[in-house]
Amino acid sequence: MRVEFPGFGRILVDGKVYEGDIVIYPSGKVGERKKWLSKRKHGTSHKLDPDELREYLTEEFDVLIVGTGAWGKLSLLPESGELVANKEVIEKPTGEAVELFNDLRGRRKVLAIFHITC
């Protein structure tokens, strides 16, 4: 599996273009980020709420990578961090997060959440 972030508003997974935020599970399944769960509570989808994060904790993983957007606007709320306190959590702007994902993917069980705009 290869992920590319050509720029604001688009992400590619094995050549397939996605124009919305995505989640990539350790199994390789790609899903839509359920950002409305965070937006409903906080008025913005730039805060990753525990209710939203719980939706993605369906497979065993070692590392959570959060691509925070082109300009780093998405952040993991402290309460969300508590849900994954026993895991390695890495938050980086999406371009850097994609590079890290590609590097770790074959060696570790990675759960990745990518915000593809701001």
MMTF fields as JSON, N, C-alpha, C and O atoms, coordinates in Angstrom:
{
  "mmtfVersion": "1.0.0",
  "mmtfProducer": "UNKNOWN",
  "numBonds": 471,
  "numAtoms": 472,
  "numGroups": 118,
  "numChains": 1,
  "numModels": 1,
  "chainsPerModel": [1],
  "groupsPerChain": [118],
  "chainIdList": ["A"],
  "bondAtomList": [4, 2, 8, 6, 12, 10, 16, 14, 20, 18, 24, 22, 28, 26, 32, 30, 36, 34, 40, 38, 44, 42, 48, 46, 52, 50, 56, 54, 60, 58, 64, 62, 68, 66, 72, 70, 76, 74, 80, 78, 84, 82, 88, 86, 92, 90, 96, 94, 100, 98, 104, 102, 108, 106, 112, 110, 116, 114, 120, 118, 124, 122, 128, 126, 132, 130, 136, 134, 140, 138, 144, 142, 148, 146, 152, 150, 156, 154, 160, 158, 164, 162, 168, 166, 172, 170, 176, 174, 180, 178, 184, 182, 188, 186, 192, 190, 196, 194, 200, 198, 204, 202, 208, 206, 212, 210, 216, 214, 220, 218, 224, 222, 228, 226, 232, 230, 236, 234, 240, 238, 244, 242, 248, 246, 252, 250, 256, 254, 260, 258, 264, 262, 268, 266, 272, 270, 276, 274, 280, 278, 284, 282, 288, 286, 292, 290, 296, 294, 300, 298, 304, 302, 308, 306, 312, 310, 316, 314, 320, 318, 324, 322, 328, 326, 332, 330, 336, 334, 340, 338, 344, 342, 348, 346, 352, 350, 356, 354, 360, 358, 364, 362, 368, 366, 372, 370, 376, 374, 380, 378, 384, 382, 388, 386, 392, 390, 396, 394, 400, 398, 404, 402, 408, 406, 412, 410, 416, 414, 420, 418, 424, 422, 428, 426, 432, 430, 436, 434, 440, 438, 444, 442, 448, 446, 452, 450, 456, 454, 460, 458, 464, 462, 468, 466],
  "bondOrderList": [1, 1, 1, 1, 1, 1, 1, 1, 1, 1, 1, 1, 1, 1, 1, 1, 1, 1, 1, 1, 1, 1, 1, 1, 1, 1, 1, 1, 1, 1, 1, 1, 1, 1, 1, 1, 1, 1, 1, 1, 1, 1, 1, 1, 1, 1, 1, 1, 1, 1, 1, 1, 1, 1, 1, 1, 1, 1, 1, 1, 1, 1, 1, 1, 1, 1, 1, 1, 1, 1, 1, 1, 1, 1, 1, 1, 1, 1, 1, 1, 1, 1, 1, 1, 1, 1, 1, 1, 1, 1, 1, 1, 1, 1, 1, 1, 1, 1, 1, 1, 1, 1, 1, 1, 1, 1, 1, 1, 1, 1, 1, 1, 1, 1, 1, 1, 1],
  "groupList": [{"groupName": "MET", "atomNameList": ["N", "CA", "C", "O"], "elementList": ["N", "C", "C", "O"], "formalChargeList": [0, 0, 0, 0], "bondAtomList": [1, 0, 2, 1, 3, 2], "bondOrderList": [1, 1, 2], "singleLetterCode": "M", "chemCompType": "L-PEPTIDE LINKING"}, {"groupName": "ARG", "atomNameList": ["N", "CA", "C", "O"], "elementList": ["N", "C", "C", "O"], "formalChargeList": [0, 0, 0, 0], "bondAtomList": [1, 0, 2, 1, 3, 2], "bondOrderList": [1, 1, 2], "singleLetterCode": "R", "chemCompType": "L-PEPTIDE LINKING"}, {"groupName": "VAL", "atomNameList": ["N", "CA", "C", "O"], "elementList": ["N", "C", "C", "O"], "formalChargeList": [0, 0, 0, 0], "bondAtomList": [1, 0, 2, 1, 3, 2], "bondOrderList": [1, 1, 2], "singleLetterCode": "V", "chemCompType": "L-PEPTIDE LINKING"}, {"groupName": "GLU", "atomNameList": ["N", "CA", "C", "O"], "elementList": ["N", "C", "C", "O"], "formalChargeList": [0, 0, 0, 0], "bondAtomList": [1, 0, 2, 1, 3, 2], "bondOrderList": [1, 1, 2], "singleLetterCode": "E", "chemCompType": "L-PEPTIDE LINKING"}, {"groupName": "PHE", "atomNameList": ["N", "CA", "C", "O"], "elementList": ["N", "C", "C", "O"], "formalChargeList": [0, 0, 0, 0], "bondAtomList": [1, 0, 2, 1, 3, 2], "bondOrderList": [1, 1, 2], "singleLetterCode": "F", "chemCompType": "L-PEPTIDE LINKING"}, {"groupName": "PRO", "atomNameList": ["N", "CA", "C", "O"], "elementList": ["N", "C", "C", "O"], "formalChargeList": [0, 0, 0, 0], "bondAtomList": [1, 0, 2, 1, 3, 2], "bondOrderList": [1, 1, 2], "singleLetterCode": "P", "chemCompType": "L-PEPTIDE LINKING"}, {"groupName": "GLY", "atomNameList": ["N", "CA", "C", "O"], "elementList": ["N", "C", "C", "O"], "formalChargeList": [0, 0, 0, 0], "bondAtomList": [1, 0, 2, 1, 3, 2], "bondOrderList": [1, 1, 2], "singleLetterCode": "G", "chemCompType": "PEPTIDE LINKING"}, {"groupName": "ILE", "atomNameList": ["N", "CA", "C", "O"], "elementList": ["N", "C", "C", "O"], "formalChargeList": [0, 0, 0, 0], "bondAtomList": [1, 0, 2, 1, 3, 2], "bondOrderList": [1, 1, 2], "singleLetterCode": "I", "chemCompType": "L-PEPTIDE LINKING"}, {"groupName": "LEU", "atomNameList": ["N", "CA", "C", "O"], "elementList": ["N", "C", "C", "O"], "formalChargeList": [0, 0, 0, 0], "bondAtomList": [1, 0, 2, 1, 3, 2], "bondOrderList": [1, 1, 2], "singleLetterCode": "L", "chemCompType": "L-PEPTIDE LINKING"}, {"groupName": "ASP", "atomNameList": ["N", "CA", "C", "O"], "elementList": ["N", "C", "C", "O"], "formalChargeList": [0, 0, 0, 0], "bondAtomList": [1, 0, 2, 1, 3, 2], "bondOrderList": [1, 1, 2], "singleLetterCode": "D", "chemCompType": "L-PEPTIDE LINKING"}, {"groupName": "LYS", "atomNameList": ["N", "CA", "C", "O"], "elementList": ["N", "C", "C", "O"], "formalChargeList": [0, 0, 0, 0], "bondAtomList": [1, 0, 2, 1, 3, 2], "bondOrderList": [1, 1, 2], "singleLetterCode": "K", "chemCompType": "L-PEPTIDE LINKING"}, {"groupName": "TYR", "atomNameList": ["N", "CA", "C", "O"], "elementList": ["N", "C", "C", "O"], "formalChargeList": [0, 0, 0, 0], "bondAtomList": [1, 0, 2, 1, 3, 2], "bondOrderList": [1, 1, 2], "singleLetterCode": "Y", "chemCompType": "L-PEPTIDE LINKING"}, {"groupName": "SER", "atomNameList": ["N", "CA", "C", "O"], "elementList": ["N", "C", "C", "O"], "formalChargeList": [0, 0, 0, 0], "bondAtomList": [1, 0, 2, 1, 3, 2], "bondOrderList": [1, 1, 2], "singleLetterCode": "S", "chemCompType": "L-PEPTIDE LINKING"}, {"groupName": "TRP", "atomNameList": ["N", "CA", "C", "O"], "elementList": ["N", "C", "C", "O"], "formalChargeList": [0, 0, 0, 0], "bondAtomList": [1, 0, 2, 1, 3, 2], "bondOrderList": [1, 1, 2], "singleLetterCode": "W", "chemCompType": "L-PEPTIDE LINKING"}, {"groupName": "HIS", "atomNameList": ["N", "CA", "C", "O"], "elementList": ["N", "C", "C", "O"], "formalChargeList": [0, 0, 0, 0], "bondAtomList": [1, 0, 2, 1, 3, 2], "bondOrderList": [1, 1, 2], "singleLetterCode": "H", "chemCompType": "L-PEPTIDE LINKING"}, {"groupName": "THR", "atomNameList": ["N", "CA", "C", "O"], "elementList": ["N", "C", "C", "O"], "formalChargeList": [0, 0, 0, 0], "bondAtomList": [1, 0, 2, 1, 3, 2], "bondOrderList": [1, 1, 2], "singleLetterCode": "T", "chemCompType": "L-PEPTIDE LINKING"}, {"groupName": "ALA", "atomNameList": ["N", "CA", "C", "O"], "elementList": ["N", "C", "C", "O"], "formalChargeList": [0, 0, 0, 0], "bondAtomList": [1, 0, 2, 1, 3, 2], "bondOrderList": [1, 1, 2], "singleLetterCode": "A", "chemCompType": "L-PEPTIDE LINKING"}, {"groupName": "ASN", "atomNameList": ["N", "CA", "C", "O"], "elementList": ["N", "C", "C", "O"], "formalChargeList": [0, 0, 0, 0], "bondAtomList": [1, 0, 2, 1, 3, 2], "bondOrderList": [1, 1, 2], "singleLetterCode": "N", "chemCompType": "L-PEPTIDE LINKING"}, {"groupName": "CYS", "atomNameList": ["N", "CA", "C", "O"], "elementList": ["N", "C", "C", "O"], "formalChargeList": [0, 0, 0, 0], "bondAtomList": [1, 0, 2, 1, 3, 2], "bondOrderList": [1, 1, 2], "singleLetterCode": "C", "chemCompType": "L-PEPTIDE LINKING"}],
  "groupTypeList": [0, 1, 2, 3, 4, 5, 6, 4, 6, 1, 7, 8, 2, 9, 6, 10, 2, 11, 3, 6, 9, 7, 2, 7, 11, 5, 12, 6, 10, 2, 6, 3, 1, 10, 10, 13, 8, 12, 10, 1, 10, 14, 6, 15, 12, 14, 10, 8, 9, 5, 9, 3, 8, 1, 3, 11, 8, 15, 3, 3, 4, 9, 2, 8, 7, 2, 6, 15, 6, 16, 13, 6, 10, 8, 12, 8, 8, 5, 3, 12, 6, 3, 8, 2, 16, 17, 10, 3, 2, 7, 3, 10, 5, 15, 6, 3, 16, 2, 3, 8, 4, 17, 9, 8, 1, 6, 1, 1, 10, 2, 8, 16, 7, 4, 14, 7, 15, 18],
  "groupIdList": [1, 2, 3, 4, 5, 6, 7, 8, 9, 10, 11, 12, 13, 14, 15, 16, 17, 18, 19, 20, 21, 22, 23, 24, 25, 26, 27, 28, 29, 30, 31, 32, 33, 34, 35, 36, 37, 38, 39, 40, 41, 42, 43, 44, 45, 46, 47, 48, 49, 50, 51, 52, 53, 54, 55, 56, 57, 58, 59, 60, 61, 62, 63, 64, 65, 66, 67, 68, 69, 70, 71, 72, 73, 74, 75, 76, 77, 78, 79, 80, 81, 82, 83, 84, 85, 86, 87, 88, 89, 90, 91, 92, 93, 94, 95, 96, 97, 98, 99, 100, 101, 102, 103, 104, 105, 106, 107, 108, 109, 110, 111, 112, 113, 114, 115, 116, 117, 118],
  "secStructList": [7, 7, 3, 3, 3, 3, 3, 6, 6, 3, 3, 3, 3, 6, 6, 3, 3, 3, 7, 1, 7, 3, 3, 3, 7, 6, 6, 1, 7, 3, 3, 3, 7, 7, 6, 2, 2, 2, 2, 2, 2, 2, 1, 1, 6, 6, 3, 3, 7, 2, 2, 2, 2, 2, 2, 2, 6, 6, 1, 7, 7, 1, 3, 3, 3, 3, 3, 7, 7, 6, 6, 7, 7, 7, 3, 3, 7, 2, 2, 2, 2, 2, 2, 6, 6, 6, 1, 3, 3, 3, 3, 3, 7, 2, 2, 2, 2, 2, 2, 2, 2, 2, 2, 2, 6, 6, 6, 1, 7, 3, 3, 3, 3, 3, 7, 7, 7, 7],
  "xCoordList": [0.852, 0.0, 0.898, 1.856, 0.562, 1.336, 0.375, -0.628, 0.692, -0.128, 0.677, 1.881, -0.019, 0.609, -0.294, -1.519, 0.303, -0.427, 0.074, 1.003, -0.554, -0.071, -0.334, 0.275, -1.235, -1.513, -2.911, -3.679, -3.216, -4.473, -5.688, -5.907, -6.468, -7.75, -7.738, -8.783, -6.589, -6.519, -5.488, -4.432, -5.821, -4.886, -5.067, -6.187, -3.992, -4.053, -3.622, -2.634, -4.381, -4.026, -3.946, -4.952, -2.752, -2.513, -3.099, -3.7, -2.915, -3.354, -4.801, -5.192, -5.611, -7.013, -7.1, -6.545, -7.804, -7.91, -9.076, -10.184, -8.801, -9.835, -9.837, -8.78, -11.02, -11.129, -11.774, -12.379, -11.641, -12.121, -11.187, -10.377, -11.304, -10.463, -10.684, -11.8, -9.62, -9.71, -9.061, -8.278, -9.419, -8.805, -8.275, -8.978, -7.053, -6.501, -6.242, -5.487, -6.884, -6.787, -5.577, -5.071, -5.114, -3.959, -4.162, -3.189, -5.395, -5.682, -5.541, -5.521, -5.443, -5.368, -6.691, -6.752, -7.744, -9.057, -8.984, -8.39, -9.599, -9.648, -11.096, -11.999, -11.311, -12.656, -12.691, -11.655, -13.883, -14.092, -13.977, -14.483, -13.327, -13.266, -14.653, -15.293, -15.108, -16.443, -16.345, -16.696, -15.865, -15.555, -16.779, -16.647, -17.956, -19.172, -19.387, -20.038, -18.841, -18.969, -18.243, -18.731, -17.102, -16.36, -16.991, -17.09, -17.416, -17.984, -19.266, -19.515, -20.064, -21.342, -21.087, -21.85, -20.037, -19.738, -18.956, -19.184, -18.042, -17.096, -17.269, -16.581, -18.181, -18.388, -17.315, -17.335, -16.382, -15.308, -14.861, -14.939, -14.401, -13.857, -12.345, -11.677, -11.811, -10.371, -9.961, -8.785, -10.921, -10.634, -11.093, -12.28, -10.174, -10.499, -11.04, -10.284, -12.359, -13.088, -13.007, -12.878, -13.079, -13.049, -14.164, -13.94, -15.355, -16.446, -16.099, -16.428, -15.437, -15.013, -13.894, -13.947, -12.887, -11.75, -12.194, -11.671, -13.149, -13.641, -14.141, -14.045, -14.667, -15.167, -14.064, -14.344, -12.829, -11.714, -10.927, -10.039, -11.243, -10.481, -11.042, -11.316, -11.204, -11.822, -10.815, -11.169, -9.575, -8.518, -7.329, -7.081, -6.611, -5.418, -4.359, -4.16, -3.678, -2.63, -1.568, -1.804, -0.384, 0.733, 0.927, 1.284, 0.684, 0.96, -0.264, -0.864, -0.626, -1.655, -0.95, -0.249, -1.146, -0.609, -1.785, -2.761, -1.682, -2.712, -2.084, -1.207, -2.55, -2.148, -2.997, -4.201, -2.393, -3.125, -3.564, -4.109, -3.335, -3.73, -2.521, -1.408, -2.751, -1.66, -0.976, 0.235, -1.762, -1.212, -1.328, -1.158, -1.613, -1.598, -2.772, -2.604, -3.941, -5.107, -5.779, -6.334, -5.744, -6.406, -5.575, -4.358, -6.24, -5.512, -6.302, -7.533, -5.57, -6.135, -6.432, -5.523, -7.688, -8.024, -7.363, -7.165, -7.018, -6.407, -7.234, -6.68, -8.559, -9.423, -9.322, -9.461, -9.081, -8.889, -7.564, -7.464, -6.564, -5.255, -5.304, -4.544, -6.196, -6.347, -6.807, -6.461, -7.589, -8.073, -6.943, -7.054, -5.866, -4.749, -3.449, -2.357, -3.592, -2.437, -1.388, -0.21, -1.809, -0.86, -0.282, 0.405, -0.545, -0.045, 0.895, 0.878, 1.697, 2.495, 1.585, 0.901, 1.573, 0.733, 1.636, 2.436, 1.49, 2.311, 1.388, 0.605, 1.485, 0.716, 1.698, 2.657, 1.428, 2.295, 1.439, 0.378, 1.88, 1.185, 1.061, 1.937, -0.013, -0.343, 0.77, 0.988, 1.47, 2.569, 3.612, 4.054, 4.005, 4.993, 4.396, 5.078, 3.116, 2.449, 2.36, 2.514, 2.116, 2.05, 3.411, 3.482, 4.481, 5.824, 6.099, 6.629, 5.738, 5.935, 5.087, 5.561, 3.846, 2.968, 3.613, 3.684, 4.075, 4.694, 5.924, 6.2, 6.659, 7.853, 7.51, 8.159, 6.493, 6.169, 5.239, 5.259, 4.441, 3.331, 3.72, 2.982, 4.791, 5.159, 5.777, 5.887, 6.181, 6.897, 6.071, 6.383, 5.024, 4.22, 2.749, 2.392, 1.897, 0.447, 0.081, 0.112, -0.27, -0.512, -1.978, -2.576, -2.542, -3.853, -3.571, -2.877, -4.102, -3.807, -5.089, -6.028, -5.102, -6.211, -5.594, -4.703, -6.079, -5.496, -6.527, -7.564, -6.217, -6.995, -6.32, -5.114, -7.073, -6.416, -6.555, -6.043, -7.253, -7.305, -6.438, -5.299, -6.945, -6.144, -5.571, -4.876],
  "yCoordList": [-1.175, 0.0, 1.237, 1.336, 2.165, 3.412, 4.592, 4.639, 5.549, 6.742, 7.948, 8.047, 8.863, 10.1, 11.271, 11.157, 12.376, 13.607, 14.684, 15.423, 14.775, 15.737, 17.187, 18.107, 17.382, 18.735, 18.872, 17.912, 20.071, 20.436, 19.815, 20.014, 19.066, 18.569, 17.247, 16.814, 16.59, 15.304, 14.407, 14.859, 13.126, 12.123, 10.903, 10.59, 10.222, 9.036, 7.808, 7.834, 6.74, 5.455, 4.462, 4.156, 3.963, 3.069, 3.637, 2.912, 4.934, 5.606, 6.056, 6.831, 5.604, 6.019, 7.35, 7.504, 8.312, 9.655, 9.729, 9.279, 10.305, 10.61, 12.119, 12.74, 12.699, 14.147, 14.51, 15.573, 13.628, 13.86, 13.164, 12.326, 13.514, 12.897, 11.392, 10.918, 10.645, 9.183, 8.58, 9.217, 7.333, 6.512, 5.264, 4.656, 4.886, 3.64, 2.728, 3.065, 1.569, 0.6, -0.307, -0.412, -0.956, -1.854, -2.951, -3.413, -3.368, -4.394, -3.873, -4.656, -2.547, -1.943, -1.37, -0.713, -1.61, -1.041, 0.481, 1.028, 1.153, 2.613, 3.022, 2.524, 3.93, 4.415, 5.924, 6.584, 6.454, 7.889, 8.286, 7.585, 9.387, 9.899, 10.402, 11.124, 10.027, 10.405, 11.708, 11.77, 12.738, 13.999, 14.741, 15.638, 14.384, 15.027, 14.735, 15.513, 13.619, 13.282, 14.319, 14.693, 14.77, 15.804, 17.176, 17.977, 17.436, 18.746, 19.01, 20.133, 17.979, 18.12, 18.578, 19.378, 18.08, 18.407, 19.698, 20.442, 19.962, 21.063, 22.207, 23.223, 22.047, 23.093, 23.122, 23.985, 22.191, 22.094, 20.643, 19.886, 20.279, 18.934, 18.932, 17.936, 20.042, 20.151, 19.664, 19.731, 19.176, 18.581, 17.14, 16.874, 16.216, 14.79, 14.322, 14.099, 14.18, 13.851, 12.352, 11.541, 11.972, 10.548, 9.732, 8.585, 10.313, 9.574, 9.237, 8.154, 10.158, 9.882, 8.847, 7.883, 9.035, 8.117, 6.687, 5.742, 6.522, 5.165, 4.427, 3.202, 5.158, 4.557, 3.833, 2.904, 4.244, 3.696, 2.62, 1.986, 2.416, 1.481, 0.064, -0.592, -0.384, -1.684, -2.78, -3.959, -2.404, -3.367, -3.114, -1.986, -4.166, -4.05, -3.241, -3.44, -2.33, -1.521, -1.195, -1.281, -0.817, -0.417, 1.092, 1.686, 1.704, 3.123, 3.808, 3.318, 4.946, 5.812, 7.011, 7.751, 7.191, 8.374, 9.279, 8.857, 10.526, 11.52, 12.555, 13.318, 12.568, 13.596, 14.818, 14.806, 15.869, 17.006, 18.038, 19.082, 17.757, 18.675, 19.352, 19.254, 20.035, 20.711, 21.739, 21.941, 22.383, 23.405, 23.014, 23.859, 21.754, 21.255, 21.652, 21.79, 21.841, 22.319, 21.247, 21.58, 19.981, 18.927, 18.566, 18.403, 18.442, 18.033, 16.962, 16.945, 16.095, 15.039, 15.655, 16.162, 15.617, 16.146, 15.297, 14.098, 15.9, 15.121, 13.903, 12.837, 14.054, 12.919, 11.802, 10.626, 12.167, 11.163, 10.445, 9.233, 11.2, 10.62, 9.574, 8.605, 9.77, 8.799, 7.437, 6.403, 7.436, 6.178, 5.331, 4.108, 5.987, 5.298, 5.504, 5.507, 5.674, 5.966, 4.855, 5.107, 3.636, 2.51, 2.284, 1.288, 3.18, 3.071, 4.237, 5.257, 4.073, 5.189, 6.069, 5.573, 7.353, 8.306, 9.369, 9.993, 9.567, 10.554, 11.485, 11.046, 12.78, 13.801, 14.65, 15.203, 14.735, 15.52, 16.111, 15.57, 17.213, 17.691, 16.543, 15.682, 16.536, 15.369, 14.942, 13.742, 15.864, 15.473, 14.629, 13.607, 15.054, 14.312, 13.006, 11.982, 13.049, 11.853, 10.775, 9.591, 11.166, 10.209, 9.539, 8.323, 10.318, 9.738, 8.734, 7.651, 9.099, 8.201, 6.937, 5.833, 7.096, 5.948, 4.986, 3.784, 5.504, 4.658, 3.94, 2.803, 4.598, 3.999, 2.889, 1.843, 3.115, 2.167, 1.035, -0.033, 1.245, 0.352, -1.12, -1.959, -1.458, -2.857, -3.482, -4.705, -2.646, -3.138, -3.129, -3.853, -2.318, -2.193, -2.119, -1.825, -2.388, -2.262, -0.802, -0.296, -0.133, 1.313, 1.611, 1.108, 2.437, 3.052, 4.506, 5.191, 4.987, 6.355, 7.119, 6.602, 8.349, 9.281, 10.471, 11.136, 10.73, 11.818, 12.896, 12.647, 14.122, 15.324, 15.921, 16.166, 16.156, 16.51, 17.977, 18.392, 18.767, 20.183, 20.937, 20.541, 21.979, 22.848, 22.117, 22.719],
  "zCoordList": [0.0, 0.0, 0.0, 0.767, -0.872, -0.976, -0.89, -1.601, -0.007, 0.167, -0.307, -0.069, -0.985, -1.451, -1.093, -1.145, -0.734, -0.436, -1.378, -1.05, -2.572, -3.557, -3.159, -3.704, -2.214, -1.754, -1.202, -1.144, -0.805, -0.161, -0.851, -2.046, -0.085, -0.578, -1.322, -1.807, -1.428, -2.134, -1.473, -1.03, -1.417, -0.941, -1.829, -2.231, -2.134, -2.996, -2.205, -1.472, -2.371, -1.78, -2.925, -3.566, -3.176, -4.306, -5.602, -6.395, -5.8, -7.012, -7.008, -7.88, -6.065, -5.986, -5.25, -4.162, -5.853, -5.294, -4.315, -4.607, -3.151, -2.161, -1.956, -1.85, -1.902, -1.74, -0.409, -0.268, 0.546, 1.902, 2.871, 2.476, 4.136, 5.162, 5.188, 4.975, 5.447, 5.449, 6.687, 7.391, 6.916, 7.948, 7.251, 6.444, 7.555, 7.026, 8.218, 9.129, 8.189, 9.262, 9.052, 7.934, 10.1, 9.959, 8.907, 8.31, 8.674, 7.671, 6.24, 5.291, 6.087, 4.758, 4.291, 3.252, 5.041, 4.704, 4.806, 5.735, 3.831, 3.821, 4.04, 3.368, 4.983, 5.268, 5.339, 5.428, 5.301, 5.418, 6.888, 7.764, 7.152, 8.521, 8.911, 8.146, 10.084, 10.569, 11.359, 12.537, 10.683, 11.353, 11.874, 12.707, 11.4, 11.885, 13.373, 14.07, 13.859, 15.279, 16.145, 17.212, 15.69, 16.409, 16.194, 17.123, 14.966, 14.632, 15.419, 15.859, 15.589, 16.317, 17.763, 18.304, 18.371, 19.769, 19.946, 20.9, 19.034, 19.217, 18.22, 18.315, 17.268, 16.276, 15.204, 14.326, 15.267, 14.279, 14.182, 15.15, 13.022, 12.857, 13.073, 12.797, 13.565, 13.809, 15.192, 15.552, 15.966, 17.275, 17.204, 17.018, 17.348, 17.248, 18.6, 19.546, 18.666, 19.885, 20.2, 19.282, 21.478, 21.835, 21.164, 20.779, 21.023, 20.374, 18.929, 18.444, 18.245, 16.877, 16.871, 16.107, 17.712, 17.733, 18.029, 17.439, 18.934, 19.259, 18.017, 17.94, 17.06, 15.816, 15.049, 14.292, 15.236, 14.469, 15.229, 14.659, 16.487, 17.311, 17.198, 18.202, 15.982, 15.709, 15.386, 15.359, 15.143, 14.835, 15.746, 16.173, 16.031, 16.867, 16.12, 14.921, 16.822, 16.205, 17.24, 18.445, 16.744, 17.6, 17.604, 18.622, 16.439, 16.247, 15.656, 14.7, 16.237, 15.659, 15.059, 15.75, 13.755, 13.08, 12.762, 12.142, 13.194, 12.891, 11.97, 12.375, 10.714, 9.761, 10.041, 9.785, 10.56, 11.103, 10.065, 10.424, 8.795, 7.727, 7.114, 7.63, 6.018, 5.306, 6.209, 6.127, 7.067, 7.957, 9.436, 10.315, 9.708, 11.076, 11.95, 13.162, 11.387, 12.152, 13.022, 14.069, 12.619, 13.384, 14.608, 14.516, 15.757, 16.958, 17.703, 17.697, 18.326, 19.154, 20.518, 21.175, 20.949, 22.263, 23.351, 23.155, 24.499, 25.574, 25.967, 26.238, 26.0, 26.348, 25.317, 25.653, 24.072, 23.018, 23.221, 23.035, 23.601, 23.866, 24.968, 24.949, 25.924, 27.008, 26.49, 27.063, 25.402, 24.819, 24.237, 24.147, 23.848, 23.203, 23.987, 23.419, 25.287, 26.14, 26.115, 26.367, 25.816, 25.774, 24.379, 24.152, 23.456, 22.076, 21.773, 22.46, 20.755, 20.26, 19.412, 18.517, 19.685, 18.953, 18.358, 19.055, 17.038, 16.339, 15.573, 14.731, 15.873, 15.165, 14.362, 14.9, 13.048, 12.157, 11.048, 10.734, 10.449, 9.257, 8.25, 8.173, 7.494, 6.669, 5.724, 5.552, 5.114, 4.226, 4.935, 4.41, 6.13, 6.922, 7.445, 7.499, 7.83, 8.353, 7.281, 7.582, 6.041, 4.928, 4.737, 4.56, 4.773, 4.632, 5.746, 5.499, 6.963, 8.1, 7.949, 8.219, 7.522, 7.299, 6.299, 6.553, 5.18, 4.157, 4.692, 4.309, 5.574, 6.153, 7.154, 7.167, 7.989, 9.056, 8.636, 9.247, 7.624, 7.261, 7.175, 7.69, 6.576, 6.415, 7.654, 7.748, 8.604, 9.777, 11.061, 12.007, 11.095, 12.309, 11.951, 10.811, 12.932, 12.734, 12.953, 14.075, 11.849, 11.885, 11.626, 10.674, 12.492, 12.279, 11.945, 12.697, 10.821, 10.394, 10.115, 9.509, 10.567, 10.311, 9.596, 10.124, 8.387, 7.589, 7.314, 6.7, 7.788, 7.473, 6.24, 6.259, 5.177, 3.918, 3.52, 2.481, 4.353, 4.042, 5.057, 5.304, 5.628, 6.495, 7.684, 8.502]
}
